[in-house]
């Protein structure tokens, strides 16, 4: 199983460049797409593994043990950069395009995302009827708001819609970017408390990355102005903080995990100042993050359900290869049915 992480690592090396100096475009859209491409591939493999585990596969070999170790250490951190670049991108639009962008947010950012998600929900509802999986009416209705699911990945959509709404509200209340990040952070903290009482930890333990993205846009400096000793000291400190979070047991409020997400985000941003990643494959995956994330299980569910030969358990490598491959292949079709407002 670890071979799939090895493939992703090799993809990272394609187009990889280490810079002697710092990269002034370290948070550019192109760089962001490549980084998101890396992590959406990790999400694909992780979700496919969920069906393999449910089928009863025994992780016995060294490669399997290494795979589970990597998976355990990353955990929910694989979505952190999605949230970070979303916060960064939204604030970039608000500050760069002004009132026109703010006025368009309810329609384009929020309603557009929700409607396209609901198209996927309808597909999953139909798939459920085909496979004999029927849910209560309440669950069907709440799934349209991403509060519940029909076998699909949905928690991230609910969270990102709420965060978009917070950015919109903050932009209406103040023209100052610093007030906007403060308002968004306070609202994000309130969302954290709400989800803490009603949902599992993955719904809220990485929320901090979104306001960090906003803060990164507002506080972005030319990295050349940062001296080499300061840069390496900051990177060492961030890595140390990240490592320390793994030495503590998880607390019921997921505060340690939130600090882990914060430290991981800082490490990634500092690394991006010095390295350049990106190639056509990663960039394409990053640009198509939404359809890949929303529709991936539409392929995995029937493959795992209609499996008379037990391939999911007996040949997990084949299952991951086929399910992830088909998930990527259907992206153009998903984009064709995308609603544009």
N, C-alpha and C positions, 0 to 999 in steps of 0.2 A: 504493500500500500504506500510505503514511503516514496516509491518511485514517482508518484504524482507531485509531491512537493519538490522532488529533484527536478522534474520537468519545469515547474514554475520557476525554480531557482535558475535553471539554464536560460529560460526566457528573460529573466532579469539581467543576465549577463549580455544578452544580445542588445547592443546599443548602450551598454553601461560605460560610463566615463568617470574617472576620478579627476577632479580638478585641483591643480596646485593652489589656485586662488579660490575665491568664492563665486558662486553663480548668481548673478543679479536677477535671473528669471527663475529662481528656485521654487517659486509658488505660482508659476504661470499655468494657464489652462492646459497646455500640452503636457507639462510635467504632472499636473494633477490627474489628467486622464490616464497616464501611464501608471501612476501609483495606485489609482483606483482599479485599474486593470489587474494588477498583481493580486489585490485583495479580493476582488470578485471571483477570481479563479480559485482562491483558497476557500471562499464561501461555497462555491460549486462542489468542490471535493468534500468539504465538511458535511454538506447536506446529503450528498450521495452516500457518504459513510453512515449516516443515520439509518438509511434503509438496509444497509449491509448488517449493521449491528442488530437491528430489529429482526432480521432474518435468522439470527443465531450464529453469525460467523465468529469463530474463536480466534482471537488475536494472539497467536502463539510465537511466530518467528521474530527474529531480531528487527527486521524491517517493520513489522507490525507494531512492535513495542516502541520503536523510534517514531513511527507515525503518530501513535497515540500521545507520546510525550510532547511532540511539536504541537499537536492539536490542543493538548491540555494547557501548554504554556501560552499559546496565543489566545485561546478561548474567544471571548467577545472582542478582543483587540483588533480582530480582522475587519471590524466595521468602523473603527475609530476614525480612520482617514476619510471615510465617506462623509461622516458628520462634520469633520474639520473643514474639508473642502466645500461642503455645502454652506457652512457658515461664512467662510471666506468669500465664496462666489456671490452669495446674497448681499453681503455688505459691499462688495465691489460694485454690484449693480445699483444699490441704493445711493452710494456716494458718487458713483461715476455718471449715472443716468438721471438721477434726481427724481423729481415728483412724478414724471411719466412712468418710471419703473415702479415706484411705490403704488401708483394707481392701478397698474396692471397686475400686481402681485395676487390679489384675490382670484382673478380670472385665470392667469397663466400659471403661476406657481402652485396655488392651492387647489382650485377647482380642476384645472387641467390634470394635475397629478392624480387627484382623487378619481376623476372620471376614467382615466386610463387604467387605474388600478381596478376599478369596478368592472371594466371589460374583462379583465383577467379573472375576477371573482365569478362572473357569469360562466366563464369557461370551466372553472373548477367546480361550480355547482352542477353543470352538465356532466362533467367527468364523474362526480360523486354519484349521480343517478345511474350512470352506465356501470360503475363498479359496485353498485348496491349500497353506497354509503349515504344515508339520509340524516340530515341534521334538523333540530328543532327550528321552527320559524324564526324565533328570536335570534338564533345564531346566524341565520341567513341575512337578516336585516342588519345586525351589528357588523357582519363581515363587510358590508358595503362601506362602513366607516373605518375598517381595519382594526376595530376593537376586538373582534373575534375572527377566526379563520375557518376555512373549509378544506384544510389540508395544505393550504398555501402559506407562503412566507408573508407575514403581514405586520408584525410588530414595528419593523423599521418604518413602514409607510405611515402608520399612525403617528409615530414619534416625529418624523420629518415634517409631516403636515402641521403638527402643533408648533414645531420650531419655526417653520415658515410664517405661521400666523403671529408668533411672538415678534419676529423681525418686522413684520408689517405694522403691528401695533406700536412697536417702539419708534418706527419711522414716522408714524402719524403723530406721536406724542412729542417728538423732539427732532430737530434738525441736526443736533450735535451727535457725532458718531460715538463719543464717549458716553453720553447719556443713553444712547441706543443700546450699547453693549451692556450697560448696567441694568436697564429695564429688561432686556432679553435674558440676562443671567438670573435676575430675580424670578421671572416667570418660569424659566427652566428649572429653578430650584423648587418652585411650587409644583411643577409637573412631576419632578422627582418624588416628592412626598406623596402625591396622588397615586402614582404608579407603584410606589413602595407598598401601598396598602391593597392594591387590587391585582397586580401583575407580578410575573416572575422577574428575577434580577436582570435578565438580558434586556428588558424594556427600558431600564433606567440607569444601569451602571456605567454607561459610556456617554451619557448625555452631555457631560462637561466638554466634550470635544467640539460641540457646535459653537458655544460662546468663545471657545479658544480660537476657532477659525475667524470669528469676527474681530477678536482682539489682535490676532496676527495681522489682519489687514490694516487695522488702525495703527498698529505699532511697527509695521514693517519698515525696516531700514535697509539701506544699501549694505549688504553683508561685507563689502570691502572696508566699511568703516569699523568693523569689529576686528580687533587685533587677534593674531594667531593664538597667543597665550590665553586670552579671554575665551576664544572659541573652544579650544580644547578643554579648558577648565569647565566651561558650561556643559560640554558634551559628557565629560567624565562625571560631573555632578548629577546630570539627568539620568545617565545609565545606572549610577549607584542608587539613586532614588527608586528607579524601576526595579532593580534587583532586590532592594529592601522590601518592596511590597510583596514579593514572593516568599518572604521569610515570616510573614504574619498570617495567622489563620483568618479566614474570611469572617467579617462581622455581619450581623443580621441586617444592617442598614447599607451594606455594600460600599461603605466609605473608603475602605482600603482599595477596593477594586476601582473606584472612581479616581483615586490618586494614581493607581497603576495606569489607567487610561490617560490621565494628564501627563504623567512622566513619559509614557510611550509616544504620545503626540509630540512632546518637546524633542525627544530623541529623533523622531522621524524628520521633523522640521530642520533640526540642526544638521542631520545627515544630508538632507536635500540641498543644503547650502554648498556642500562639497561634492556631491555626486550627481550625475545626470543619468536618469534611466528613461527608457522609451524606445519602442519599436512599433511597427505597424500592428502587431498582434495585441500588445498590451494597450496601445492607444485605442484600438477598436473596441476592446472589452470595456475600457473605462468609459468611452462615449456611450456605450450601450448598456451601462450598468442597470438602468431601470428595467428594460425587458428581460435581461438575464436573471435579475433577482426575482422579478415578479412571476415569470413563466417557467422557471427551471423545474419546479416540482410537477408541472403539467406533463413533463416527460418521465420523471422519476417514478411517480405514483403508478401509472399503468405498467411500466417495466417491472416494478417490484410486485404488483398485484397479479399480473398474468405471467407467472413464472413457473410453468409446470416442471421444468428441469432443475429448479433450484439454483439457477445461475447466480442469483444475488448473494447466496451464501457460499456456493461451491467455487464460483469464479468471480470474486469481487473485483478483480482488476478489470475484467471484461465489462462488468456492470458499470463501474465508474467511467470507463472509457466511452461506452456507448451512451450512457445517460448524459454525461457532460458534453460529449460531442454533439448529440442531438439538441441539447439545450442551447448550444451556440448556433447550430444550423437553423433553428426556427426563429432566430432574432429578426432576420429580414421580413419574415411573414408577420411577426408581432408588430414591427414598425409600420407595416402597411395598413394595419387596422387601428393604428394610433389616432386618437382624436386630437385635433389641433384647434385650439380656441384663439 
